[in-house]
Amino acid sequence: MEHVSTMQYLVAGALGLGLAACSGFRVFVPLLAASVAHRMGWLPPSPGFDWLSTWPALLMLATATVAELAGYYVPLFDHLLDTLTTPASFVAGTLLMTSSLTHLDPTLRWTLGVLVGGSAAGLVQGSTALLRAGSTATTGGLANPLFATLENVLAVVGTVFTLLLPLVAAALAVGLLVFLASRWRRGQRQRAARRAGPADIAQAPAPGGFA
């Protein structure tokens, strides 16, 4: 039985987490990078993921990557892409995390893939979709190309950085996810406070009255 060191487990998990987080910015960029890395023998795929290194998969992912990167510059189509990529990012994050954990039991690989990889990708993608919706509401969509460019850069640079320095990239990804999660919770509390505000004011006792 092959001996696997703790560092190998950490690097594999860091690769999966970093690539999954990047798939929240652009679904197909990290998938294409993983396909190229597997094809070149740089990264060994998990059992059952050999298809990711085939030429048909690589060509399809390359085509989808170009279409996705360019599609976010088309008005209105960018919001359609957000609708489509929200579930797709969860699937991509799950696949990227699962395919990186080569030395784990299949059940544990898929469990971590869904809970960690899928959730990380979904949180990042959901946050970028909300940001784009806010940009459309406040600027009429004029700032959307700027956000699209930023997301494209983050997806590409983040993916390359993850492949080169997975542990550092994973640490940055964890920080990003913690920040986004805190923003989500703060936003939910603020929305709940706004909904409860009028009712609380109506039920408040008048000055000098009884509670």
N, C-alpha and C positions, 0 to 999 in steps of 0.2 A: 504494500500500500504506500502511495506517495506521501512523504511527509510534507506538510504545509506549515510554514512558519506564521507566527502572528502578524508579522509585517506583510506577508503576502495577502492575508485576509484583509488587513487594513487598506492596502493599496487597491485591491479588487473592489472593496466597498466604496472607497473614495472615488474611483473611476466611475462606478455606477451612479453614485449620488451626483457627482459633478456633471456628467452627461445628461442625467435626468433633469437636473435644474436648467441646463441649457436648452433642453427640448421645450421648456416652458416659454422661452423667447421665440424659438423657431423649431417646429416639430422635426423637420427633416435634416437640418444641419448636423446635429450630433449622430443621427442614424446613418447619414452618409459617411461621416468621419469614422464611425465604428465599423462600417462595411469596408472602407478602405484599409483600416488598421487590421481587421481580420484577414482581408485578402492578402495583405503584405506579410502576414505572419507576425506582426508586431504584437497583437493581442490575441490570445487563444479564446475562441468562443465557448460558451457553456454547451454541454451536450444538448442537441436538438436545435441549435442556432447556427448550424453550418450554412443554412440557406442565406444568412446575412452576408456571407462572403462570396456569393456566386455573382457572375457577371450580370445576369438579368436583374438581380436585386440592386446591384450597384448602379446600373444604368437607370432603373426606375427611380431610385432615390436621388440620383443626380438631377434628373428631369424635374422631380417634385420639389427639390431644393430651390432650383432656379425659379420655378413658378411661384413658390411661396415667398421668396425674397422680393421678387418683383411685384407680386400681387398686392402687397401692403402699401404700394404707392398709388394704387388706383382708388379714387374716391368711391365710397359705398361698398366696393368689393372688399375693402379691408375689414369692414364689420361682418360681412358674410364669412370671411376667412376666420375671424374670431369665433363665430358660431360653430364652424366646422372643426377648428383646431382645439377647442376646449376639450371635447372628449378624446380627440386624437392625441393631444399632449399627454393625457393620462395613460393611454395605451403605450405611447412611445417611451415615457418615463419608466413604465413597468418593464417593457422589453429591454431597455438599456440597463436597468439595474439587474434584472434577472440574468441577462447574458454575460454580465461581468463577474458574477459570483460562481466561478467555474468549479470550485472545490466543495461546494455545499450540497447538502441533500436537496433533491428537486423540490420537495414540499417547502423547505425553508427558503430556497431561492425564490420561488414564486410568491411566498408570503411577504418576504422583504421587498420583492419587486413591486408588489401592489401597495403595501403600506408606506414604504419609504420612497421608492422611485416614482410611482404614480402620484402620490400625494405631493411630492416636491414639484413635479412638473405642473400639476394642476394648480397649485398655489401661485406659482410664478405666472402661469398663463392667465389665470383669473385676474391677477393684479394688473397685468398689462392691458387686458381687455377693459377693465374699469378705468384705467388711466386714459385709454384711447376714447372711451365714451365721454369722459370728462373734458377731454380736449375738443371733441366734436361739439359739445354743448357750449363751451366757453369761447372757442375760436372759430366755430363754423367749419371745423375740419382743416383749417389752414396750417395748424401745427402738427397734424397727423404725420406728414412726411418726415418731420424731424424725429418724432417718436419711432417711426418705422426704421429710420437709419440707425438710431441708437440701439434698437432691439436687434437689428441685423448684426451690428458690430459686436454687441454683447454675446450673441449666439455664436458667432464665428470665433472671436477671440477667446471666449470662455471655453469653447470646445477644444481649441488648440492648447490652451493653458492647462485644461484638465488632463489631456493626453501626455503633456510634458511634465507637469507637476501635480499629480492627482491629489496628494495629501493637502497641499496648500490650497488647491482649488476647492476641495471638499470643505475645508475650514471656512473659506469665503462663502461657499454655498450655504453652509449652516447659518452663518451670520445673516445672509440675505433672507433666508427662510424665517429666522426668528424675527427680523425686522418686519417682514411682510405680514407674518401672523399677528404681531402686535398691532400693526396698522388696521388689520381686519377687525380685531377685537375692539379697538378704539372706535372704529367707524360704526360697528354694530351698537356699541353703547351710546354713541351720539344719536344714532337713528332712533334707538329705543327711548332716549330722553326726549327727543323732539315729539315723538308720538305720545308720550305720557304727559308732556308739558301742559297742554290745554286742560286735560282731565284733572291734573293735580291743582291747577289754578282754580278751577270751578269748585273743587271740593275743599279748598283752603278756607279756614274760618275767617270771618270779617274781623277787622280790628275791634278789640273790646268784646268780641263774642266768645262763644264757648266752642271748644273742639267737638 
